[in-house]
Amino acid sequence: MKIVLAVDEDKKTIVKRTGQSAYFAIYEDDKLIDTIPNKHHDGGHHSHRHNEEHNHSDMSHQEHTSSHRKDVEPLKECDIILVRAVGENMKEALGSVGLKIKKIREKHGATADEVIKNFLDGNI
């Protein structure tokens, strides 16, 4: 089973908002096999709009989802993504590549390794 987690720049710490993660960490069971950069994190639409209170007038819903879809395309071979929070556009994008979305909480771990262990042990 290939499991995806949204992580910060250290490639370990779980981020709250999936669409704003620096990387997507891909695990095959309990082993980290790859990290994919999230283009939205640096240079994507979030980076130039922080001061605009996420005013979506500069990007339509469809453009926004399409933009996320390109970012998650490399995840299409994966089975599930474990997330703390996911916006509607990212949710649609993840669904479009066939990823099952499972919500996690802080108690499930602060790092990808902790969350993976809890998930594989059946605690999530």
Number of C-alpha atoms within 10 A of each C-alpha: 11 17 24 28 28 30 28 23 13 10 19 18 18 28 23 18 15 24 25 23 23 22 27 27 23 23 20 15 14 18 12 16 11 13 17 18 21 23 21 18 17 14 10 15 19 16 13 11 13 10 9 9 7 12 10 12 7 11 12 10 13 10 12 17 20 17 19 23 21 13 21 23 14 13 22 14 13 18 16 21 22 24 20 17 17 18 12 13 19 22 19 17 22 24 16 15 18 16 22 15 16 12 11 17 14 12 10 17 16 15 18 26 18 16 23 25 16 15 17 11 9 8 10 16
